[in-house]
Amino acid sequence: MTTRIASYNTHKCVGTDGVRNPGRVIDVINALGADVIALQEVDRRLGDRPAALPARMIETLTDYDIADLPRTGPNSLGWHGQAVLIRRGARIDATHGIDLPGLEPRGALSATISVAGRPSFTLFAAHLGLRRRDRRAQWERIARQMEDAPAPPLAIGDFNEWSKLKGFEPLTGFEVHAPGRSYPSRLPFGRLDRLVTGPGVTVERMGVFDSPVARRASDHLPIWADVSAIRG
């Protein structure tokens, strides 16, 4: 049995046509067929960071619950623009937000999850900074949390790293996976969206979800990975 993990930068629900349309993002989320989805840029950037992807649409139009995680503002969906969706029937055992160093305000989310009675893992959802020196410092903090995780760790998200080799130096003992070209969605060539696995997590299959709607809904295409052999 495998668990499908996905990551999707929703670009605040503004598509490649410049139109804010959360309905298209919902369509992509439903098409992914994932058990757990890490979302980035679910909130607007200004003011008290109101949700760009309405919680009500997730609740009524999908089979997902929004993980009970820290939120940036009273009307936000996410923590530093990030949220985690869990397919109904899964269980979250522990959650917390992680403040990340750097020039821009950034954060990561940690959630220990059990899916359909399968062995649990600790998910780290992250949207890292634009400067490589900031990303290295952010990885140092996340790596320490992954080493101390209560279950086998897996990190996924928009890591904003163009290089195949640089920027991941703090991840000694972890494996970095690039499912494919995900950015920009109209003609993708950048592998900015990736995942990192620790001991006890095996990636069986991975890829980029591509469809006509996905190419319009956001400037990123979602990535996914089927993971197994998770041992406590």
HELIX and SHEET records of a PDB file:
HELIX    1   1 HIS A   11  CYS A   13  5                                   3    
HELIX    2   2 PRO A   22  LEU A   32  1                                  11    
HELIX    3   3 ALA A   55  LEU A   61  1                                   7    
HELIX    4   4 ARG A  132  GLU A  147  1                                  16    
HELIX    5   5 PRO A  212  ALA A  217  1                                   6    
SHEET    1   A 6 TYR A  64  ILE A  66  0                                        
SHEET    2   A 6 ALA A  83  ARG A  87 -1                                        
SHEET    3   A 6 VAL A  36  GLN A  40 -1                                        
SHEET    4   A 6 THR A   3  ASN A   9  1                                        
SHEET    5   A 6 ILE A 223  SER A 228 -1                                        
SHEET    6   A 6 THR A 202  VAL A 208 -1                                        
SHEET    1   B 6 ARG A  91  LEU A 100  0                                        
SHEET    2   B 6 ARG A 106  SER A 114 -1                                        
SHEET    3   B 6 PHE A 121  HIS A 127 -1                                        
SHEET    4   B 6 PRO A 153  ASP A 158  1                                        
SHEET    5   B 6 ASP A 193  THR A 197 -1                                        
SHEET    6   B 6 GLU A 175  HIS A 177 -1                                        
END                                                                             
